[in-house]
């Protein structure tokens, strides 16, 4: 396919995945400038957040405006795809509305003003063109006519299929907090995981993040304090299954997706205790620390450390010697995580993790920082009206120095935020308030005769 030099920085249209209830943009379509087609293809080869990408030829609020826009599009940009020896087809995509087949055909026939000289081939065309109509985002108020219309040449689809093929519902080994497949791939992309990288998860759980990273060819390893999870034994998380089977483990998950050869190993280890040799080891560290909601935040200690130490769970089936478990505050978890990343990531390596926050009190200054790590991005996933978690991406910019420890002590910007320690209490406090409000409304309705 011939691509002229003038084509290297055209306008492109990305059809975003709009099935996320937290999506707040007014349109599922995103127009981009200044990218080459190679850039777009590289993005679509990784992303699970976009459905398709198109080279935008024309757009408008009505079909008349669309025609005017298309007729103004440079002929030299169109001509390589409209030759007599080429084959093509035109698809009609509608967002938030379903059109009958006859209506789609009418819309295609109405575009006869475009000088397509090739043959129509619906099965295996050389070029695919798409008419995209946006009917808004409110399924209860669908307009008769589209709010906006686009036309362009299809370039590539995103990797949305990975969400279905790697769904936790079909995963061989899962736990109470197994990470959603879509979020796992988003985290791997934030960390820029690539083939032959070594990726580490210090709170590995059932290995959902390892599965996503191994898909991109990275070698994966992890640790977790839960003996039963690491060894794939104990009570099962699936409905109607009491105990885990003999082959339910993280290795089996990677085997399920054909990436077992990239599995290094997982260890029973306390994230607060150093077990690794000094020096850089990992290209990326990707993790989802426990928040104290569905999984407790615990670390090993001794009776001298705390009077609040607890015994192991009843289904624990490890060795007879059991270390005492004690509280591991969220502020300490993130301080240890950042320090570990500063010492063991390669320069340019990335740390990607989730930070739970209480929304009414959140501000950007609450995000933990480290002198060796640069904050790259901070994204929000809403959990409830009062809680959410931030996907934090950091990149290592330098090796640790002795002066960094002194800087942390003197600069309040690097001090740990203690408010994270109260996240569990605030989380359940919000649930209690909503429950109470619901009961009050019910009582009020009963008092008023149900009106």
C-alpha positions in Angstrom: 0.0 0.0 0.0 1.5 3.3 -1.1 1.7 5.9 1.6 2.9 9.4 0.6 5.1 11.4 2.9 2.3 13.9 3.3 0.3 11.1 5.0 2.6 10.8 8.0 0.7 13.3 10.3 -3.0 13.1 9.5 -6.0 13.2 11.7 -7.2 9.9 13.2 -10.3 8.8 14.9 -10.2 6.3 17.8 -13.4 4.5 18.7 -13.0 4.2 22.5 -14.5 1.3 24.6 -17.5 3.1 26.1 -18.8 0.1 28.1 -17.1 1.3 31.3 -19.7 2.9 33.6 -17.0 5.3 34.9 -16.5 6.7 31.4 -17.1 10.4 31.5 -16.3 11.8 28.0 -19.3 13.1 26.1 -18.5 10.9 23.1 -17.0 7.5 22.4 -14.9 8.9 19.6 -11.5 10.6 20.1 -9.9 12.6 17.3 -6.1 12.7 17.3 -3.6 14.8 15.3 0.1 14.5 14.6 0.5 10.7 14.6 1.7 8.5 11.8 -0.1 5.3 10.8 2.7 3.3 12.3 2.1 5.1 15.6 -1.6 4.2 15.5 -0.9 0.6 14.6 1.5 0.3 17.6 -1.1 1.7 19.9 -3.9 -0.6 18.7 -1.6 -3.6 18.9 -1.6 -3.2 22.7 -4.6 -1.3 23.9 -7.7 -2.9 25.4 -9.4 0.5 25.9 -10.1 1.2 22.2 -12.2 -0.7 19.7 -11.0 0.6 16.4 -8.9 3.3 14.7 -9.6 5.1 11.5 -7.9 7.6 9.3 -10.5 10.4 9.4 -11.5 11.7 6.0 -14.6 13.8 6.9 -17.0 14.6 9.7 -20.0 16.8 10.5 -23.2 17.2 12.5 -25.3 16.2 9.5 -24.8 14.1 6.4 -24.7 17.4 4.4 -21.8 18.7 6.5 -20.1 15.3 6.2 -20.3 15.5 2.4 -18.9 19.0 2.4 -16.0 17.9 4.6 -15.3 14.8 2.5 -15.2 16.8 -0.8 -12.6 19.1 0.8 -10.4 16.2 1.8 -7.2 16.2 -0.3 -7.5 14.0 -3.4 -3.9 12.9 -3.1 -4.7 11.4 0.3 -7.7 9.5 -1.0 -6.4 8.3 -4.4 -4.1 5.4 -3.2 -7.2 3.6 -1.8 -9.6 4.3 -4.7 -7.8 2.7 -7.6 -9.5 0.5 -10.2 -7.4 -2.6 -9.2 -8.3 -2.3 -5.5 -11.2 -3.9 -3.6 -13.1 -2.4 -0.8 -16.2 -2.4 1.4 -18.0 0.2 3.5 -19.3 -0.6 7.0 -21.9 1.4 8.9 -21.3 1.6 12.7 -23.8 3.3 15.0 -23.3 4.0 18.7 -26.3 3.8 21.0 -28.7 2.9 18.2 -29.3 -0.2 16.0 -30.2 0.4 12.4 -32.0 -2.0 10.1 -30.0 -3.6 7.3 -32.0 -1.6 4.6 -31.2 1.7 6.4 -27.5 0.9 6.4 -27.6 0.2 2.7 -29.3 3.5 2.0 -26.6 5.4 3.9 -23.9 3.6 1.9 -25.7 4.4 -1.4 -26.0 8.0 -0.4 -22.2 8.3 -0.5 -21.9 7.8 -4.2 -20.3 11.2 -4.6 -17.0 9.5 -3.5 -15.0 8.3 -6.5 -14.6 4.6 -5.6 -13.3 3.0 -8.7 -12.4 -0.5 -7.3 -14.6 -3.5 -6.9 -16.8 -4.3 -3.8 -15.5 -7.3 -1.9 -17.4 -8.0 1.3 -15.3 -11.0 2.4 -11.7 -10.0 1.8 -11.4 -6.4 0.8 -8.1 -4.7 0.4 -9.5 -1.5 2.0 -12.3 -1.0 4.6 -14.1 2.2 5.0 -16.5 3.1 7.8 -19.4 5.4 8.3 -19.7 6.0 12.1 -22.8 7.7 13.6 -22.9 8.9 17.2 -26.3 8.9 18.8 -25.2 10.1 22.3 -24.6 8.2 25.5 -28.1 8.1 27.0 -29.9 4.9 26.1 -33.2 6.4 27.4 -33.0 9.4 25.1 -31.9 8.3 21.6 -32.4 11.0 19.0 -33.9 10.3 15.6 -30.8 11.7 13.8 -27.1 11.2 14.9 -25.5 13.9 16.9 -22.3 13.6 14.9 -21.1 11.6 11.9 -17.6 10.5 10.8 -16.2 8.7 7.8 -12.8 7.3 7.3 -10.5 4.4 6.4 -10.2 1.6 8.9 -6.7 1.0 10.1 -6.8 -1.5 13.0 -8.8 -2.9 15.8 -7.7 -2.8 19.4 -7.2 -5.9 21.7 -10.6 -6.0 23.3 -10.7 -9.7 22.5 -8.1 -10.2 25.3 -10.7 -9.2 27.9 -13.0 -12.1 26.8 -10.3 -14.7 26.2 -8.6 -14.0 29.6 -11.7 -13.5 31.6 -11.4 -14.4 35.3 -14.6 -16.3 35.0 -12.8 -18.9 32.8 -9.5 -18.7 34.7 -8.2 -22.0 36.1 -7.1 -20.5 39.4 -8.8 -17.5 41.0 -9.1 -15.9 44.4 -11.4 -13.3 46.1 -9.3 -10.4 44.7 -8.2 -11.7 41.3 -7.6 -8.7 39.1 -10.0 -8.1 36.2 -8.4 -9.0 32.9 -9.0 -5.6 31.3 -7.4 -3.8 34.2 -4.5 -6.3 34.2 -3.7 -5.5 30.6 -4.0 -1.7 31.3 -1.5 -2.0 34.1 0.9 -4.0 31.8 0.6 -1.3 29.2 1.3 1.5 31.8 4.4 -0.4 32.7 5.4 -0.7 29.1 6.0 -4.4 29.5 7.7 -6.1 26.5 9.3 -9.3 25.5 12.2 -10.6 27.7 11.4 -8.1 30.5 11.5 -9.5 34.1 8.4 -8.4 35.9 7.7 -8.8 39.6 4.5 -8.6 41.7 5.2 -8.4 45.5 1.5 -9.1 46.3 1.0 -11.7 43.6 -2.2 -13.4 44.8 -3.5 -15.7 42.1 -1.2 -14.1 39.5 -3.6 -12.2 37.3 -1.0 -9.5 36.6 1.6 -12.1 35.8 -0.8 -13.6 33.2 -1.2 -10.2 31.5 2.5 -9.4 31.5 3.4 -12.9 30.1 1.0 -12.3 27.2 3.5 -9.6 26.0 6.4 -12.0 26.3 7.8 -10.9 29.8 9.3 -13.3 32.3 7.2 -13.1 35.5 7.7 -13.8 39.2 6.1 -12.8 42.5 5.7 -13.2 46.2 2.8 -13.2 48.6 2.5 -13.7 52.4 -0.4 -16.1 52.0 1.0 -19.7 52.0 -2.2 -21.3 50.8 -2.6 -19.0 47.8 1.0 -19.4 46.7 0.8 -23.2 47.0 -2.8 -23.4 45.5 -4.3 -25.2 48.5 -7.0 -24.5 51.1 -10.5 -23.2 50.6 -11.7 -22.4 47.1 -13.1 -19.1 46.0 -15.5 -20.6 43.5 -19.1 -21.1 44.2 -20.1 -24.7 45.0 -16.4 -25.7 45.5 -15.1 -26.2 49.0 -11.4 -26.9 48.4 -9.0 -26.1 45.7 -8.0 -28.8 43.3 -4.6 -30.4 42.9 -3.7 -28.3 39.9 -5.1 -24.9 40.9 -2.0 -22.6 41.1 -0.4 -19.7 39.3 1.7 -21.9 37.1 -1.5 -23.6 35.8 -2.9 -20.1 34.9 0.0 -19.4 32.7 -0.2 -22.8 31.2 -3.8 -22.2 30.4 -2.7 -19.3 28.1 0.3 -21.0 26.6 2.9 -18.9 28.5 4.2 -21.3 31.1 7.7 -21.0 29.7 7.8 -17.4 30.9 6.9 -18.4 34.5 10.0 -17.9 36.7 8.5 -18.8 40.1 6.5 -17.4 43.1 7.6 -17.4 46.8 5.9 -17.2 50.2 7.4 -13.9 51.4 6.5 -10.9 53.5 6.7 -7.7 51.5 8.0 -5.8 54.6 11.0 -8.1 54.9 14.0 -7.9 52.5 14.7 -11.2 50.8 16.4 -10.0 47.5 20.0 -9.4 46.9 21.1 -5.8 46.5 21.1 -4.3 43.0 18.7 -3.8 40.1 16.7 -6.9 39.2 13.4 -6.0 37.6 12.3 -4.1 34.4 8.8 -3.5 35.9 7.1 -3.9 39.3 3.3 -4.2 38.9 1.0 -4.9 41.9 -2.3 -4.4 43.7 -1.6 -4.2 47.4 -4.3 -5.3 49.8 -6.5 -2.6 51.2 -8.0 -4.4 54.2 -11.4 -4.9 52.6 -11.6 -8.3 51.0 -8.0 -9.2 52.0 -6.3 -8.2 55.3 -3.2 -6.1 55.4 -0.8 -8.3 57.5 2.9 -8.8 57.9 5.0 -11.2 59.9 6.3 -10.2 63.4 6.6 -11.5 66.9 4.6 -11.3 70.1 7.0 -8.5 71.2 6.1 -6.4 68.2 2.3 -6.1 68.9 -0.3 -7.2 71.3 -2.7 -7.3 68.4 -1.1 -10.3 66.7 -3.4 -12.9 65.4 -3.4 -16.7 64.8 -3.4 -18.2 61.3 -6.7 -19.0 59.7 -8.4 -22.4 60.3 -7.8 -23.6 56.7 -4.0 -22.9 57.0 -2.2 -26.1 55.9 1.5 -25.0 55.9 4.3 -26.2 58.1 3.9 -26.5 61.8 6.0 -23.3 62.5 3.7 -20.4 61.9 5.1 -16.8 62.3 2.9 -14.4 64.2 0.7 -12.1 62.0 0.3 -8.4 62.8 -1.1 -5.3 61.2 0.7 -3.8 58.2 -0.5 -0.2 57.8 -1.2 1.0 54.3 1.2 3.9 54.7 3.9 1.4 55.5 3.0 -0.8 52.6 3.4 2.0 50.1 6.6 3.4 51.7 8.1 -0.1 51.5 6.9 -0.6 48.0 8.4 2.7 46.7 11.7 2.0 48.5 11.9 -1.5 47.1 11.2 -0.2 43.6 13.9 2.5 44.0 16.5 -0.1 44.9 15.5 -2.9 42.5 14.1 -1.4 39.3 16.4 -0.7 36.4 16.7 2.9 35.3 13.7 3.7 33.2 11.8 0.7 34.8 8.3 1.4 35.9 6.3 0.8 39.1 2.5 0.5 38.6 0.2 0.0 41.6 -3.3 0.8 42.9 -3.7 3.4 45.7 -7.1 3.3 47.5 -8.4 6.7 48.6 -11.3 8.3 50.4 -12.7 10.7 47.8 -13.9 13.5 50.0 -10.4 13.9 51.5 -8.3 13.2 48.4 -5.7 15.6 47.0 -2.7 14.9 44.8 -0.3 15.6 47.6 -1.5 12.3 49.2 0.2 10.2 46.5 3.4 8.7 48.0 6.6 9.9 46.4 10.2 8.8 46.3 13.2 10.9 45.2 14.3 8.1 42.8 10.9 7.7 41.1 9.1 10.2 38.8 5.3 10.2 38.8 4.2 9.5 35.2 0.4 9.2 35.6 -2.4 9.2 38.1 -5.7 7.7 37.0 -8.9 7.1 38.9 -11.3 4.1 39.0 -14.4 4.9 41.1 -15.4 2.2 43.5 -18.3 4.0 45.2 -19.7 7.5 45.8 -17.0 8.0 48.5 -14.1 5.7 47.6 -12.0 5.1 44.6 -8.5 3.8 43.8 -5.8 5.6 41.8 -3.7 3.7 39.3 -0.2 5.2 40.0 2.5 4.9 37.4 6.1 5.9 38.4 9.4 5.6 36.5 12.8 5.2 38.1 15.1 8.1 37.2 18.1 7.5 39.4 19.8 5.2 41.8 19.3 5.7 45.5 21.8 7.8 47.4 22.4 8.2 51.2 21.3 11.8 50.9 17.9 10.7 49.7 17.0 9.3 53.1 17.8 12.7 54.7 15.8 14.5 52.1 12.8 12.3 52.9 13.1 13.3 56.6 13.4 17.0 55.9 10.9 17.4 53.0 7.2 16.9 54.0 6.4 16.3 50.3 8.0 12.8 50.7 6.5 11.9 54.1 4.0 9.0 54.1 0.3 10.0 54.2 -1.2 8.4 57.3 -4.7 8.9 56.1 -4.4 5.7 54.0 -4.4 3.8 57.2 -8.1 4.7 57.8 -9.3 3.6 54.4 -11.0 0.4 55.6 -12.9 2.2 58.4 -14.0 5.0 56.0 -15.0 2.4 53.3 -17.3 0.6 55.7 -18.5 3.8 57.2 -19.8 4.9 53.8 -21.6 1.6 53.4 -23.2 2.0 56.8 -24.4 5.5 55.9 -25.9 4.4 52.7 -27.7 1.5 54.4 -29.0 3.8 57.1 -30.2 6.3 54.5 -32.0 3.6 52.7 -33.7 2.5 55.9 -34.7 6.1 56.7 -36.3 6.4 53.2 -38.2 3.2 53.7 -39.5 4.3 57.1 -40.5 7.6 55.6 -42.4 6.0 52.8 -44.2 3.7 55.3 -45.2 6.7 57.5 -46.5 8.5 54.4 -48.5 5.6 53.3 -46.0 4.5 50.7 -46.3 7.6 48.6 
